[in-house]
Amino acid sequence: MRGTVNVKWLVIGLVAAVGVGLMLTLQVRDWIVMGTEAGGSCGSSSRGISSGPCPQNWATIFILSLFSLMALVPLSIYGLLKAGRVGCLAGVLVAAIGIYPGAVLFDAMHGRSVEVTWASPSDTVSDAETEGVWTSGGLVVRARFDGLTAFDAGSGGQRWQSLLPGRDVLCGMSRTAVDGIGMLAEQTTSTRCSRVSAVDLATGRSLWNATIPPEEASIGTDADKLAIAGDTAMIRTQRTLQALGARDGKPRWKRVPRSPLCRYSWVAGGTNLAIAAERCNDQDGISTEVLRALDPATGRERWSLRIPAVGNANVTPISADPLVLHVRETDQRGTTSLLAVNAEGKITATIPAAAVDGSAVLPGRSIPVFRIAVTGDAVIAPTRTEKAGHQVTAYALADGRRLWATKESRDSVSALAVDGQDIIMATARFDTMKLRILDPATGAERRSATAPLRRIDSRLQLVPAPTALVVVSGTGMTPYHPLQGLPRF
């Protein structure tokens, strides 16, 4: 009779020991993320001082594991003591069985965690901000004022570095690299921005160089003065728009504004289309912006579109293919909107941007930073709710109607990126970034992960590469890292 009782309590004790291992894993992991994600404290104190939001489901996990341990620990001790010395030894070993299911349960409740696999070295000079980033195959190329550095996106190993000659500094770059080719503009501290080159991203070598004649005016230091459409490289000055072969640098065509009162303000390249913006001023100082869609091979105009705006307006291309524009009227009562333009040059959607987060379009260095994602049929942007909360909203390019919106959150959106058939949404606080993979058709969350980073910059960007997700920082000075690699999940 006594042996039967021992077996019964042995089974009870061992099962309780497995539960202890499981719940103890939840408790330990919960406190770890409190330190890494919330800096050691969260919520509001009795004095009303807020320490920021807590990690996802932190309180639920804490309460569940604490009260379970309060019941399971004494039960396992009592049962194993009743079973004798063998039960005590077995209980210690069996408790370890609960560690793995505890980790799985924690990931399900809190979200998966991914660790930084590599980080590029911090810059050692001042004013070394990230001018822009290109991707090509498995490479991610960072530009700063003195040149380019290419890293393997999977391992973070440096593939090549190309410094500008002499005392030259970077004054412009194409927003994207096409077929492994990117464009740079450079100048010295005493000369204007007038030298352009094409770079082979496989090697870092220059394919060709061109100098803009003085009579055509400077390229300028604003963004979107260089672009690649198909195999055509385009250079925009205030007085001309000229095209060259992207790989050989041979001249192809050249255009000038239709009036002496007009100048080119920016150029963008799509798959089979180039978009040039022509700004004209009248005698009263009021400007109008006209978009001209050009054949990249010949420079012939396919269509033109006058941007509808009252008074002066700043027009910024968000995407060239499909064409989406950010239009901000500059007077005190001016409006801001997102315009979608179809392949025939017709405006299909005007999306009032009053609800769009003001940090969705940030003035960049050579390449602007956008927290707006564009798919084949939708524009997706961070928006503010009536209660001052944050969410991500998708609008149809065909008619501007709202397609979906994520749940309201206290955390502002730090970055948005298109990754194939996914939308990657990032929110950041302290040194931790929360990544959510959204379905672009419905906004439903497909999966999520938490990434403790080595410092997070306010100008965060996400750059998907085939083997990794690269986090780009606007500044590279210590303690920040210009690039950090995260594994795919």
The 8 nearest C-alpha neighbors of each residue, nearest first, counted from 0:
[[1, 3, 2, 4, 5, 6, 7, 8],
 [0, 2, 4, 3, 5, 6, 82, 7],
 [3, 1, 5, 4, 0, 6, 7, 82],
 [4, 2, 6, 0, 5, 1, 7, 8],
 [3, 5, 7, 1, 2, 6, 8, 0],
 [6, 4, 82, 2, 8, 3, 7, 9],
 [7, 5, 9, 3, 4, 8, 10, 2],
 [6, 8, 4, 10, 9, 5, 3, 11],
 [9, 7, 78, 11, 5, 10, 6, 12],
 [8, 10, 6, 82, 12, 7, 11, 79],
 [11, 9, 13, 7, 8, 12, 14, 6],
 [12, 10, 8, 14, 9, 13, 78, 15],
 [11, 13, 75, 78, 79, 9, 15, 10],
 [12, 14, 16, 10, 15, 90, 11, 9],
 [15, 13, 17, 11, 16, 12, 10, 18],
 [14, 16, 75, 18, 12, 13, 17, 71],
 [17, 15, 94, 19, 13, 18, 14, 75],
 [16, 18, 94, 97, 20, 14, 19, 15],
 [19, 17, 15, 21, 16, 20, 22, 97],
 [18, 20, 16, 22, 17, 21, 23, 71],
 [21, 19, 97, 94, 17, 23, 18, 98],
 [22, 20, 97, 101, 18, 98, 24, 19],
 [23, 21, 64, 25, 19, 24, 20, 18],
 [22, 24, 26, 20, 25, 21, 19, 27],
 [25, 23, 27, 21, 22, 101, 26, 98],
 [26, 24, 22, 28, 23, 27, 101, 105],
 [25, 27, 23, 29, 24, 28, 64, 61],
 [26, 28, 24, 30, 29, 25, 23, 31],
 [29, 27, 31, 25, 30, 26, 24, 32],
 [30, 28, 26, 27, 31, 32, 25, 33],
 [31, 29, 33, 27, 28, 32, 26, 34],
 [30, 32, 28, 34, 33, 29, 27, 35],
 [33, 31, 35, 34, 36, 29, 30, 28],
 [34, 32, 30, 37, 39, 31, 36, 35],
 [33, 35, 39, 38, 32, 31, 37, 36],
 [34, 36, 32, 33, 38, 37, 31, 451],
 [37, 35, 431, 32, 33, 34, 38, 54],
 [38, 36, 33, 39, 34, 40, 35, 41],
 [37, 39, 34, 40, 35, 36, 33, 429],
 [40, 38, 34, 33, 37, 41, 35, 36],
 [41, 39, 37, 38, 50, 33, 42, 34],
 [42, 40, 50, 53, 51, 52, 37, 43],
 [41, 43, 50, 52, 51, 49, 53, 44],
 [44, 42, 49, 48, 47, 50, 41, 45],
 [43, 45, 47, 46, 48, 49, 42, 50],
 [44, 46, 47, 43, 48, 49, 42, 50],
 [47, 45, 44, 48, 43, 49, 50, 42],
 [46, 48, 44, 45, 43, 49, 42, 50],
 [47, 49, 44, 43, 46, 50, 45, 42],
 [50, 48, 43, 51, 42, 47, 44, 41],
 [51, 49, 41, 42, 43, 40, 48, 52],
 [50, 52, 41, 49, 42, 53, 37, 43],
 [53, 51, 41, 42, 54, 50, 37, 409],
 [52, 54, 41, 42, 37, 55, 57, 51],
 [55, 53, 57, 56, 36, 33, 52, 37],
 [54, 56, 109, 57, 53, 110, 108, 58],
 [57, 55, 59, 58, 109, 60, 54, 108],
 [56, 58, 60, 54, 55, 59, 61, 29],
 [57, 59, 61, 60, 56, 62, 53, 55],
 [60, 58, 56, 62, 61, 57, 63, 64],
 [59, 61, 63, 57, 58, 62, 64, 56],
 [60, 62, 58, 64, 59, 63, 65, 57],
 [63, 61, 65, 59, 64, 60, 58, 66],
 [64, 62, 60, 61, 65, 66, 59, 67],
 [63, 65, 22, 67, 61, 62, 66, 26],
 [66, 64, 62, 68, 67, 63, 61, 69],
 [65, 67, 69, 68, 64, 63, 62, 70],
 [66, 68, 64, 70, 69, 65, 71, 63],
 [67, 69, 71, 65, 70, 66, 72, 64],
 [70, 68, 66, 67, 71, 72, 65, 73],
 [69, 71, 68, 67, 72, 73, 74, 66],
 [70, 72, 68, 74, 15, 73, 69, 75],
 [73, 71, 75, 74, 68, 70, 69, 76],
 [74, 72, 76, 75, 71, 77, 70, 69],
 [75, 73, 71, 77, 72, 76, 78, 70],
 [74, 76, 12, 15, 78, 72, 16, 73],
 [77, 75, 73, 79, 74, 78, 80, 72],
 [76, 78, 74, 80, 75, 79, 73, 81],
 [79, 77, 12, 8, 75, 81, 80, 76],
 [78, 80, 86, 82, 12, 87, 81, 76],
 [81, 79, 83, 77, 82, 78, 76, 87],
 [80, 82, 78, 79, 83, 77, 8, 5],
 [83, 81, 5, 79, 9, 86, 80, 8],
 [84, 82, 80, 86, 81, 85, 79, 87],
 [83, 85, 87, 86, 88, 82, 80, 79],
 [86, 84, 88, 87, 83, 89, 82, 79],
 [85, 87, 79, 89, 82, 84, 83, 88],
 [86, 88, 90, 84, 79, 89, 85, 80],
 [89, 87, 85, 90, 86, 91, 84, 92],
 [88, 90, 86, 92, 87, 91, 93, 85],
 [89, 91, 93, 87, 88, 92, 13, 16],
 [90, 92, 94, 89, 88, 93, 87, 95],
 [91, 93, 89, 90, 94, 95, 88, 96],
 [92, 94, 90, 95, 96, 91, 17, 89],
 [95, 93, 17, 20, 16, 96, 91, 92],
 [94, 96, 93, 97, 98, 92, 20, 17],
 [97, 95, 94, 93, 98, 17, 99, 20],
 [98, 96, 21, 20, 17, 95, 100, 94],
 [97, 99, 101, 21, 20, 95, 96, 100],
 [98, 100, 102, 101, 97, 103, 96, 21],
 [101, 99, 103, 102, 97, 98, 104, 21],
 [100, 102, 21, 98, 104, 99, 103, 24],
 [101, 103, 105, 99, 100, 104, 106, 98],
 [104, 102, 100, 106, 101, 105, 107, 99],
 [105, 103, 107, 101, 102, 106, 100, 108],
 [104, 106, 102, 108, 107, 103, 109, 25],
 [107, 105, 110, 111, 103, 109, 104, 108],
 [106, 108, 104, 105, 110, 109, 103, 111],
 [109, 107, 105, 106, 110, 104, 56, 60],
 [110, 108, 106, 55, 105, 56, 107, 111],
 [111, 109, 106, 448, 107, 108, 447, 112],
 [110, 112, 448, 106, 449, 447, 113, 109],
 [113, 111, 449, 448, 450, 110, 114, 106],
 [114, 112, 450, 449, 448, 111, 115, 486],
 [113, 115, 450, 116, 451, 485, 112, 486],
 [114, 116, 485, 117, 484, 452, 483, 113],
 [117, 115, 484, 485, 114, 486, 118, 154],
 [118, 116, 484, 155, 115, 483, 154, 119],
 [117, 119, 483, 482, 484, 480, 120, 155],
 [118, 120, 482, 480, 481, 483, 121, 155],
 [121, 119, 480, 118, 122, 481, 475, 482],
 [120, 122, 480, 475, 477, 476, 479, 481],
 [123, 121, 476, 475, 124, 120, 127, 477],
 [122, 124, 121, 476, 125, 477, 127, 475],
 [125, 123, 122, 127, 126, 476, 475, 121],
 [124, 126, 127, 123, 476, 122, 128, 475],
 [127, 125, 128, 124, 144, 474, 476, 475],
 [128, 126, 125, 143, 124, 475, 144, 122],
 [127, 129, 474, 126, 473, 475, 130, 143],
 [128, 130, 473, 143, 131, 474, 142, 127],
 [131, 129, 143, 365, 364, 142, 128, 366],
 [130, 132, 366, 142, 129, 141, 365, 133],
 [131, 133, 141, 140, 142, 134, 139, 130],
 [134, 132, 140, 139, 176, 175, 141, 135],
 [135, 133, 139, 138, 140, 136, 132, 464],
 [136, 134, 138, 179, 137, 139, 133, 200],
 [135, 137, 138, 134, 465, 464, 179, 139],
 [136, 138, 152, 151, 135, 465, 464, 466],
 [139, 137, 151, 135, 152, 136, 134, 150],
 [138, 140, 134, 150, 149, 152, 133, 151],
 [141, 139, 149, 133, 132, 148, 134, 150],
 [140, 142, 132, 148, 147, 131, 149, 139],
 [143, 141, 147, 130, 131, 146, 129, 132],
 [142, 144, 130, 129, 145, 146, 127, 128],
 [143, 145, 169, 168, 146, 127, 142, 130],
 [146, 144, 168, 143, 163, 162, 169, 167],
 [147, 145, 162, 163, 143, 161, 142, 144],
 [146, 148, 142, 161, 141, 160, 162, 143],
 [147, 149, 160, 141, 140, 159, 161, 142],
 [150, 148, 140, 159, 158, 139, 157, 160],
 [151, 149, 157, 158, 155, 139, 156, 138],
 [150, 152, 138, 155, 156, 153, 154, 137],
 [153, 151, 138, 137, 155, 139, 154, 467],
 [152, 154, 466, 467, 151, 155, 484, 137],
 [153, 155, 156, 151, 152, 117, 116, 484],
 [156, 154, 151, 150, 117, 152, 153, 157],
 [155, 157, 151, 150, 154, 158, 152, 153],
 [156, 158, 150, 159, 149, 151, 155, 148],
 [157, 159, 150, 149, 156, 151, 160, 148],
 [160, 158, 149, 157, 148, 203, 161, 202],
 [159, 161, 148, 147, 149, 162, 203, 158],
 [160, 162, 147, 146, 203, 148, 163, 159],
 [163, 161, 146, 145, 147, 164, 160, 148],
 [162, 164, 146, 145, 167, 161, 165, 168],
 [165, 163, 167, 166, 162, 168, 145, 146],
 [164, 166, 167, 163, 187, 168, 162, 145],
 [167, 165, 187, 164, 168, 163, 188, 145],
 [166, 168, 187, 186, 165, 163, 164, 185],
 [169, 167, 145, 144, 185, 186, 187, 170],
 [168, 170, 185, 144, 171, 184, 145, 186],
 [171, 169, 185, 184, 220, 192, 168, 186],
 [170, 172, 184, 365, 183, 169, 220, 222],
 [173, 171, 183, 182, 365, 184, 225, 174],
 [174, 172, 225, 226, 182, 175, 181, 223],
 [173, 175, 366, 172, 226, 223, 176, 225],
 [176, 174, 173, 133, 177, 181, 226, 227],
 [175, 177, 181, 180, 179, 133, 178, 173],
 [178, 176, 180, 179, 175, 227, 181, 229],
 [179, 177, 180, 176, 135, 230, 229, 181],
 [178, 180, 200, 177, 135, 176, 199, 201],
 [181, 179, 199, 176, 177, 198, 178, 200],
 [180, 182, 176, 198, 197, 173, 177, 175],
 [183, 181, 197, 173, 172, 196, 198, 225],
 [182, 184, 172, 196, 195, 171, 197, 185],
 [185, 183, 195, 171, 170, 194, 172, 169],
 [186, 184, 169, 170, 194, 168, 192, 167],
 [185, 187, 192, 167, 168, 191, 190, 170],
 [188, 186, 167, 190, 189, 168, 166, 185],
 [187, 189, 190, 186, 167, 168, 166, 191],
 [188, 190, 187, 191, 186, 167, 192, 166],
 [191, 189, 187, 188, 186, 192, 193, 167],
 [190, 192, 193, 186, 217, 189, 187, 219],
 [193, 191, 186, 218, 185, 217, 219, 170],
 [192, 194, 211, 210, 191, 218, 217, 195],
 [195, 193, 210, 185, 184, 209, 192, 211],
 [196, 194, 184, 209, 183, 208, 210, 193],
 [195, 197, 208, 183, 207, 182, 209, 184],
 [196, 198, 182, 206, 207, 181, 205, 183],
 [199, 197, 205, 181, 180, 206, 204, 200],
 [200, 198, 180, 203, 201, 204, 202, 179],
 [199, 201, 203, 179, 202, 180, 198, 135],
 [200, 202, 199, 203, 179, 135, 138, 204],
 [203, 201, 204, 200, 199, 159, 158, 198],
 [202, 204, 200, 199, 161, 198, 201, 159],
 [205, 203, 202, 199, 198, 206, 161, 200],
 [204, 206, 198, 207, 197, 199, 196, 203],
 [207, 205, 197, 198, 199, 204, 246, 247],
 [208, 206, 196, 205, 197, 248, 247, 209],
 [207, 209, 196, 195, 197, 210, 206, 194],
 [208, 210, 195, 194, 196, 211, 207, 248],
 [211, 209, 194, 193, 195, 212, 208, 196],
 [210, 212, 193, 194, 213, 209, 215, 217],
 [213, 211, 214, 215, 210, 216, 193, 217],
 [214, 212, 215, 216, 211, 217, 193, 210],
 [213, 215, 216, 212, 211, 217, 238, 239],
 [216, 214, 213, 212, 238, 239, 217, 236],
 [217, 215, 213, 214, 237, 236, 238, 218],
 [216, 218, 219, 192, 193, 236, 191, 215],
 [217, 219, 236, 192, 193, 235, 216, 237],
 [220, 218, 217, 221, 192, 236, 191, 224],
 [219, 221, 170, 171, 222, 218, 192, 365],
 [220, 222, 219, 223, 365, 224, 171, 364],
 [221, 223, 365, 224, 366, 220, 171, 367],
 [224, 222, 265, 225, 266, 173, 267, 174],
 [223, 225, 235, 265, 222, 266, 234, 218],
 [226, 224, 173, 234, 223, 233, 172, 235],
 [227, 225, 173, 233, 268, 267, 232, 266],
 [226, 228, 232, 268, 231, 233, 229, 177],
 [229, 227, 268, 269, 231, 270, 273, 230],
 [228, 230, 231, 270, 271, 227, 295, 269],
 [229, 231, 245, 228, 244, 232, 227, 246],
 [232, 230, 245, 244, 228, 229, 227, 243],
 [231, 233, 227, 245, 243, 242, 244, 226],
 [234, 232, 242, 226, 241, 225, 227, 243],
 [235, 233, 225, 241, 240, 224, 242, 236],
 [236, 234, 240, 224, 239, 225, 218, 266],
 [235, 237, 218, 239, 238, 217, 240, 216],
 [236, 238, 262, 263, 239, 216, 235, 218],
 [239, 237, 236, 262, 215, 255, 263, 216],
 [240, 238, 255, 236, 254, 237, 235, 241],
 [239, 241, 235, 254, 253, 234, 236, 255],
 [240, 242, 253, 234, 233, 252, 254, 239],
 [241, 243, 233, 252, 251, 232, 250, 253],
 [244, 242, 250, 248, 251, 249, 232, 231],
 [243, 245, 248, 231, 249, 247, 246, 232],
 [244, 246, 232, 231, 230, 248, 247, 243],
 [245, 247, 244, 248, 206, 230, 197, 180],
 [248, 246, 244, 249, 245, 207, 206, 243],
 [249, 247, 244, 243, 207, 245, 246, 250],
 [248, 250, 243, 244, 247, 251, 245, 246],
 [251, 249, 243, 242, 252, 248, 244, 241],
 [252, 250, 243, 242, 249, 244, 297, 253],
 [253, 251, 242, 241, 298, 250, 297, 254],
 [252, 254, 241, 240, 242, 255, 239, 251],
 [255, 253, 240, 239, 241, 256, 252, 298],
 [254, 256, 239, 238, 240, 257, 253, 262],
 [257, 255, 258, 261, 262, 238, 254, 277],
 [258, 256, 255, 261, 259, 260, 262, 277],
 [257, 259, 260, 261, 256, 279, 262, 255],
 [260, 258, 261, 257, 256, 262, 279, 238],
 [261, 259, 258, 279, 280, 262, 281, 278],
 [260, 262, 279, 258, 278, 259, 256, 277],
 [263, 261, 237, 278, 238, 277, 256, 264],
 [262, 264, 277, 237, 276, 265, 278, 238],
 [263, 265, 276, 277, 278, 262, 237, 266],
 [266, 264, 223, 276, 224, 263, 275, 235],
 [265, 267, 275, 274, 223, 224, 276, 226],
 [268, 266, 274, 226, 273, 319, 275, 223],
 [267, 269, 228, 273, 227, 226, 319, 272],
 [270, 268, 272, 320, 319, 228, 271, 273],
 [269, 271, 229, 228, 272, 320, 268, 273],
 [272, 270, 269, 229, 228, 295, 273, 294],
 [273, 271, 269, 294, 270, 295, 293, 268],
 [272, 274, 268, 293, 292, 295, 267, 269],
 [275, 273, 292, 267, 266, 291, 293, 268],
 [276, 274, 266, 291, 290, 265, 277, 267],
 [275, 277, 290, 265, 264, 263, 289, 266],
 [276, 278, 263, 289, 262, 288, 264, 290],
 [279, 277, 288, 261, 262, 287, 263, 264],
 [278, 280, 261, 286, 287, 260, 262, 288],
 [281, 279, 286, 285, 284, 260, 261, 287],
 [280, 282, 284, 283, 285, 286, 279, 260],
 [281, 283, 284, 280, 285, 260, 286, 279],
 [284, 282, 281, 285, 280, 286, 310, 311],
 [283, 285, 281, 282, 280, 286, 311, 279],
 [286, 284, 280, 283, 281, 311, 310, 287],
 [285, 287, 280, 279, 311, 284, 281, 278],
 [288, 286, 279, 278, 280, 289, 285, 311],
 [287, 289, 278, 306, 277, 305, 279, 276],
 [290, 288, 305, 277, 304, 276, 306, 278],
 [289, 291, 276, 304, 303, 275, 277, 305],
 [292, 290, 303, 275, 274, 302, 293, 276],
 [291, 293, 274, 302, 301, 273, 300, 303],
 [294, 292, 300, 273, 298, 299, 301, 295],
 [293, 295, 298, 299, 296, 297, 272, 273],
 [296, 294, 298, 273, 297, 272, 293, 231],
 [295, 297, 294, 298, 231, 251, 230, 252],
 [298, 296, 299, 294, 295, 252, 251, 293],
 [299, 297, 294, 293, 295, 252, 296, 300],
 [300, 298, 294, 293, 297, 301, 295, 296],
 [299, 301, 293, 292, 302, 298, 291, 294],
 [302, 300, 292, 293, 299, 294, 303, 291],
 [301, 303, 292, 300, 291, 344, 304, 343],
 [302, 304, 291, 290, 292, 344, 289, 305],
 [305, 303, 290, 289, 306, 344, 291, 302],
 [306, 304, 289, 288, 307, 290, 303, 287],
 [305, 307, 288, 289, 308, 304, 287, 290],
 [308, 306, 305, 309, 288, 287, 304, 326],
 [309, 307, 306, 310, 312, 328, 311, 287],
 [308, 310, 311, 328, 307, 333, 312, 330],
 [311, 309, 285, 308, 312, 328, 286, 330],
 [310, 312, 286, 329, 285, 328, 309, 287],
 [313, 311, 328, 327, 329, 314, 326, 308],
 [312, 314, 327, 326, 328, 315, 329, 311],
 [313, 315, 326, 325, 312, 327, 324, 316],
 [314, 316, 325, 324, 317, 313, 326, 265],
 [317, 315, 324, 318, 323, 325, 314, 319],
 [316, 318, 324, 323, 315, 325, 319, 369],
 [317, 319, 323, 322, 316, 320, 321, 373],
 [320, 318, 322, 269, 321, 267, 268, 323],
 [321, 319, 322, 269, 318, 270, 323, 268],
 [320, 322, 319, 318, 323, 375, 341, 340],
 [321, 323, 319, 320, 318, 340, 339, 324],
 [322, 324, 339, 318, 317, 338, 316, 321],
 [325, 323, 316, 338, 317, 337, 315, 326],
 [324, 326, 337, 315, 314, 336, 316, 317],
 [327, 325, 314, 336, 335, 313, 324, 337],
 [326, 328, 335, 313, 312, 334, 329, 314],
 [329, 327, 312, 333, 334, 311, 330, 335],
 [328, 330, 312, 333, 311, 327, 331, 313],
 [331, 329, 333, 332, 328, 311, 310, 312],
 [330, 332, 333, 329, 328, 334, 310, 327],
 [333, 331, 330, 334, 329, 328, 335, 309],
 [332, 334, 328, 330, 331, 329, 335, 327],
 [335, 333, 328, 327, 332, 336, 353, 351],
 [334, 336, 327, 352, 326, 328, 351, 353],
 [337, 335, 351, 352, 326, 350, 325, 338],
 [336, 338, 325, 350, 324, 349, 326, 352],
 [339, 337, 349, 324, 323, 348, 336, 350],
 [338, 340, 323, 348, 347, 396, 346, 322],
 [341, 339, 346, 345, 322, 347, 344, 323],
 [342, 340, 343, 344, 345, 346, 347, 339],
 [341, 343, 344, 340, 345, 321, 322, 320],
 [344, 342, 341, 345, 302, 340, 301, 346],
 [343, 345, 341, 342, 340, 302, 304, 303],
 [346, 344, 340, 341, 343, 347, 342, 304],
 [345, 347, 340, 339, 348, 341, 344, 338],
 [348, 346, 397, 398, 339, 340, 345, 341],
 [347, 349, 399, 398, 339, 338, 346, 396],
 [350, 348, 338, 337, 399, 351, 336, 339],
 [349, 351, 337, 336, 399, 352, 348, 338],
 [352, 350, 336, 353, 335, 349, 337, 354],
 [351, 353, 336, 355, 335, 354, 350, 337],
 [352, 354, 355, 351, 335, 336, 334, 356],
 [355, 353, 382, 352, 383, 356, 384, 351],
 [356, 354, 382, 352, 353, 381, 357, 383],
 [355, 357, 382, 358, 359, 381, 383, 354],
 [356, 358, 359, 355, 360, 354, 361, 353],
 [357, 359, 360, 356, 361, 370, 369, 355],
 [358, 360, 370, 357, 356, 369, 371, 361],
 [361, 359, 369, 358, 368, 370, 362, 357],
 [360, 362, 368, 358, 363, 369, 367, 359],
 [363, 361, 367, 368, 360, 364, 366, 369],
 [367, 364, 362, 366, 368, 361, 365, 222],
 [363, 365, 130, 366, 367, 362, 222, 131],
 [364, 366, 171, 130, 222, 172, 363, 131],
 [365, 367, 131, 363, 364, 174, 222, 130],
 [363, 368, 366, 362, 361, 364, 369, 365],
 [367, 369, 361, 363, 360, 366, 362, 370],
 [370, 368, 360, 371, 359, 361, 367, 317],
 [369, 371, 359, 414, 415, 360, 380, 372],
 [370, 372, 380, 369, 379, 415, 359, 373],
 [373, 371, 379, 416, 378, 415, 417, 380],
 [372, 374, 378, 377, 379, 371, 375, 318],
 [375, 373, 377, 376, 378, 372, 417, 439],
 [374, 376, 377, 321, 373, 320, 396, 378],
 [377, 375, 396, 374, 395, 397, 378, 373],
 [378, 376, 395, 396, 374, 394, 373, 375],
 [377, 379, 373, 394, 393, 372, 374, 396],
 [378, 380, 393, 372, 392, 371, 373, 377],
 [379, 381, 371, 392, 391, 382, 372, 393],
 [382, 380, 391, 356, 390, 355, 412, 392],
 [381, 383, 355, 356, 354, 390, 391, 389],
 [384, 382, 389, 354, 388, 387, 356, 355],
 [383, 385, 388, 387, 386, 389, 382, 390],
 [384, 386, 387, 383, 388, 354, 389, 382],
 [385, 387, 384, 388, 383, 389, 407, 409],
 [388, 386, 384, 385, 383, 389, 409, 407],
 [389, 387, 384, 386, 409, 383, 408, 407],
 [388, 390, 383, 408, 407, 411, 382, 409],
 [389, 391, 407, 382, 405, 381, 406, 408],
 [390, 392, 381, 405, 404, 380, 382, 379],
 [393, 391, 404, 380, 379, 403, 381, 382],
 [392, 394, 379, 402, 403, 378, 401, 377],
 [395, 393, 401, 399, 402, 378, 377, 400],
 [394, 396, 377, 399, 397, 400, 398, 376],
 [395, 397, 377, 376, 399, 339, 398, 348],
 [396, 398, 395, 347, 348, 399, 376, 339],
 [397, 399, 348, 347, 400, 396, 395, 349],
 [400, 398, 348, 395, 394, 396, 350, 349],
 [401, 399, 394, 395, 398, 402, 396, 348],
 [402, 400, 394, 403, 393, 395, 399, 392],
 [403, 401, 394, 393, 400, 395, 404, 441],
 [404, 402, 393, 392, 401, 441, 442, 405],
 [403, 405, 392, 391, 393, 442, 406, 390],
 [404, 406, 391, 390, 442, 407, 392, 403],
 [407, 405, 390, 408, 404, 391, 389, 388],
 [406, 408, 390, 389, 388, 405, 409, 384],
 [409, 407, 389, 410, 388, 390, 406, 411],
 [408, 410, 388, 389, 411, 407, 52, 387],
 [411, 409, 408, 426, 389, 412, 427, 388],
 [412, 410, 389, 426, 413, 409, 408, 390],
 [411, 413, 426, 414, 425, 381, 410, 424],
 [412, 414, 426, 425, 427, 411, 459, 370],
 [415, 413, 425, 370, 460, 412, 424, 459],
 [416, 414, 424, 370, 423, 372, 371, 425],
 [415, 417, 423, 372, 422, 461, 418, 414],
 [416, 418, 422, 372, 421, 419, 423, 415],
 [419, 417, 421, 422, 420, 463, 416, 423],
 [418, 420, 421, 417, 422, 463, 374, 416],
 [419, 421, 418, 422, 439, 438, 417, 374],
 [422, 420, 418, 419, 438, 437, 417, 439],
 [421, 423, 417, 437, 436, 416, 418, 439],
 [424, 422, 436, 416, 415, 435, 417, 437],
 [423, 425, 415, 435, 434, 414, 422, 436],
 [426, 424, 434, 414, 413, 433, 412, 435],
 [427, 425, 412, 413, 433, 432, 411, 410],
 [428, 426, 432, 431, 433, 413, 425, 429],
 [427, 429, 431, 430, 432, 426, 36, 37],
 [428, 430, 431, 37, 36, 38, 427, 455],
 [431, 429, 454, 452, 455, 451, 428, 453],
 [432, 430, 451, 36, 452, 428, 450, 429],
 [431, 433, 427, 450, 426, 449, 451, 434],
 [432, 434, 449, 426, 425, 448, 427, 450],
 [435, 433, 425, 448, 447, 424, 449, 432],
 [436, 434, 447, 424, 423, 446, 437, 425],
 [435, 437, 423, 446, 445, 422, 444, 447],
 [438, 436, 444, 422, 442, 443, 445, 421],
 [437, 439, 442, 443, 440, 441, 421, 444],
 [440, 438, 442, 441, 422, 437, 421, 420],
 [441, 439, 438, 442, 402, 443, 403, 377],
 [442, 440, 443, 438, 439, 403, 402, 437],
 [441, 443, 438, 437, 439, 403, 440, 405],
 [444, 442, 438, 441, 437, 445, 405, 439],
 [443, 445, 437, 446, 436, 442, 438, 435],
 [444, 446, 436, 437, 443, 438, 447, 435],
 [447, 445, 436, 444, 435, 448, 437, 110],
 [448, 446, 435, 434, 110, 436, 111, 449],
 [449, 447, 111, 112, 434, 110, 433, 113],
 [448, 450, 112, 433, 432, 434, 111, 113],
 [449, 451, 113, 432, 431, 112, 114, 452],
 [452, 450, 431, 430, 432, 35, 114, 449],
 [453, 451, 430, 431, 454, 450, 115, 455],
 [452, 454, 430, 455, 479, 451, 480, 478],
 [455, 453, 430, 479, 452, 456, 478, 480],
 [456, 454, 430, 457, 452, 453, 459, 472],
 [455, 457, 458, 472, 459, 473, 454, 474],
 [456, 458, 459, 455, 473, 413, 472, 474],
 [459, 457, 473, 456, 472, 460, 368, 413],
 [458, 460, 472, 456, 457, 471, 414, 413],
 [461, 459, 471, 414, 470, 462, 458, 472],
 [460, 462, 470, 469, 416, 471, 463, 414],
 [461, 463, 469, 468, 470, 464, 460, 416],
 [464, 462, 468, 469, 418, 461, 467, 465],
 [463, 465, 467, 466, 468, 462, 137, 152],
 [466, 464, 467, 137, 463, 136, 152, 468],
 [467, 465, 153, 464, 152, 137, 487, 468],
 [468, 466, 486, 464, 487, 153, 485, 152],
 [467, 469, 463, 485, 464, 484, 462, 486],
 [468, 470, 484, 462, 483, 461, 467, 463],
 [471, 469, 461, 483, 482, 460, 484, 462],
 [472, 470, 482, 460, 481, 459, 461, 469],
 [473, 471, 481, 459, 474, 456, 458, 482],
 [472, 474, 458, 129, 128, 456, 459, 471],
 [475, 473, 128, 472, 476, 129, 481, 127],
 [474, 476, 481, 122, 480, 479, 121, 128],
 [475, 477, 122, 479, 121, 474, 478, 123],
 [478, 476, 479, 121, 475, 122, 480, 123],
 [477, 479, 476, 480, 454, 121, 453, 475],
 [480, 478, 477, 475, 476, 454, 121, 481],
 [479, 481, 121, 475, 482, 119, 120, 118],
 [482, 480, 475, 472, 471, 119, 474, 479],
 [483, 481, 471, 119, 480, 470, 118, 472],
 [484, 482, 118, 470, 469, 117, 119, 115],
 [485, 483, 469, 117, 116, 115, 468, 467],
 [484, 486, 115, 468, 467, 116, 469, 114],
 [487, 485, 467, 468, 488, 484, 116, 113],
 [486, 488, 467, 468, 485, 466, 113, 465],
 [487, 486, 448, 113, 447, 446, 111, 485]]
